[in-house]
């Protein structure tokens, strides 16, 4: 329950979730037609955790990050391509995307995922 007594604990975009409160992550973000939506769970200089929703046909084009990233599907199914290798993940499955590896995300239908970026520990 939110501080104002309502059941809505969804934060405004780009703000962290309320601390010391349980959150059902699959429900804090909605699908928006023809869109990719992202909400910040926590954001620190050492890394970020976000929850994202992808409508059918929406994905992320190939990019390369200087940091390791952990992607976990929390609803639906998606294809994550790392260094040209396809990995199809379903709800509950996750994968580590190595730093400096070209990667892209393609939906098989609409899906939601948690994305954790680790920015510390690099020399």
VMD Tcl script that draws the C-alpha trace (Angstrom):
set ca {
  {0.00 0.00 0.00}
  {1.28 3.47 -0.85}
  {1.92 6.13 1.81}
  {-1.35 7.89 0.89}
  {-3.33 4.74 1.76}
  {-4.04 3.75 -1.86}
  {-2.99 0.42 -3.38}
  {-0.95 2.11 -6.12}
  {2.79 1.87 -5.35}
  {3.82 2.54 -8.95}
  {6.31 5.43 -8.97}
  {6.41 8.19 -11.56}
  {8.78 7.40 -14.45}
  {12.51 7.62 -13.62}
  {12.02 7.39 -9.85}
  {12.87 4.40 -7.70}
  {10.28 2.12 -6.16}
  {9.31 2.72 -2.57}
  {11.80 1.05 -0.23}
  {10.91 -1.50 2.49}
  {7.66 -2.35 0.69}
  {6.90 -5.56 -1.17}
  {6.28 -5.13 -4.93}
  {4.78 -7.56 -7.44}
  {7.13 -6.59 -10.28}
  {5.03 -8.01 -13.10}
  {2.23 -5.62 -12.05}
  {4.16 -2.35 -11.62}
  {4.43 -1.82 -15.35}
  {1.73 -2.05 -18.00}
  {1.82 -2.74 -21.71}
  {1.30 0.30 -23.93}
  {0.35 -0.36 -27.57}
  {3.32 -0.19 -29.98}
  {5.71 0.74 -27.16}
  {8.58 -0.31 -24.93}
  {8.05 0.99 -21.38}
  {10.71 1.15 -18.66}
  {10.44 1.92 -14.93}
  {13.36 2.24 -12.55}
  {13.44 -0.10 -9.57}
  {16.74 1.28 -8.25}
  {19.38 3.55 -9.77}
  {22.87 3.95 -8.34}
  {26.26 4.98 -9.74}
  {27.29 1.30 -9.51}
  {24.34 0.00 -11.52}
  {20.64 0.11 -12.31}
  {17.68 -2.25 -12.08}
  {14.66 -1.60 -14.28}
  {11.48 -3.43 -15.19}
  {10.40 -3.19 -18.82}
  {7.35 -4.10 -20.88}
  {7.41 -4.73 -24.63}
  {4.27 -4.75 -26.74}
  {4.02 -7.30 -29.58}
  {6.45 -6.44 -32.33}
  {8.56 -4.14 -30.13}
  {12.14 -4.91 -29.11}
  {15.58 -3.35 -28.70}
  {17.85 -3.07 -31.71}
  {21.45 -4.25 -31.54}
  {23.67 -2.35 -29.15}
  {26.85 -2.91 -27.17}
  {27.21 -1.96 -23.51}
  {30.51 -1.52 -21.64}
  {28.89 -3.24 -18.63}
  {27.56 -6.71 -17.82}
  {23.76 -6.91 -17.89}
  {21.41 -9.52 -16.47}
  {18.07 -9.89 -18.28}
  {15.26 -11.93 -16.67}
  {11.90 -12.54 -18.32}
  {9.07 -12.15 -15.80}
  {6.13 -12.56 -18.20}
  {5.92 -13.98 -21.71}
  {8.79 -15.03 -23.94}
  {11.55 -13.22 -25.87}
  {14.60 -13.88 -28.01}
  {17.84 -12.31 -26.80}
  {20.64 -12.39 -29.34}
  {24.20 -12.13 -27.94}
  {27.20 -12.09 -30.29}
  {24.93 -13.45 -33.04}
  {23.70 -16.41 -30.94}
  {19.94 -16.66 -30.37}
  {18.63 -17.45 -26.87}
  {14.87 -17.87 -26.38}
  {13.89 -17.17 -22.77}
  {10.54 -17.75 -21.09}
  {9.06 -16.41 -17.88}
  {11.41 -17.13 -14.97}
  {14.53 -17.51 -17.14}
  {17.44 -15.10 -17.20}
  {20.72 -14.59 -19.04}
  {23.91 -12.62 -18.48}
  {24.86 -10.38 -21.39}
  {28.65 -9.95 -21.23}
  {30.18 -6.48 -21.38}
  {31.17 -5.36 -24.89}
  {29.00 -8.04 -26.59}
  {26.63 -6.91 -29.34}
  {23.08 -7.82 -28.29}
  {19.46 -7.28 -29.26}
  {16.06 -8.24 -27.87}
  {13.20 -9.52 -30.03}
  {9.71 -10.36 -28.80}
  {7.84 -13.55 -29.62}
  {4.72 -11.76 -28.31}
  {4.41 -9.09 -25.65}
  {6.62 -9.66 -22.61}
  {8.04 -8.11 -19.46}
  {11.56 -8.35 -18.09}
  {13.88 -7.11 -15.37}
  {17.15 -5.62 -16.60}
  {20.06 -5.30 -14.15}
  {23.16 -3.38 -15.26}
  {26.33 -3.76 -13.16}
  {28.68 -0.79 -13.54}
  {31.23 -1.57 -10.82}
  {34.07 -4.07 -10.73}
  {35.63 -3.10 -14.07}
  {39.31 -2.30 -14.29}
}
mol new
graphics top color blue
foreach p $ca { graphics top sphere $p radius 0.5 }
foreach p [lrange $ca 0 end-1] q [lrange $ca 1 end] { graphics top cylinder $p $q radius 0.2 }
display resetview
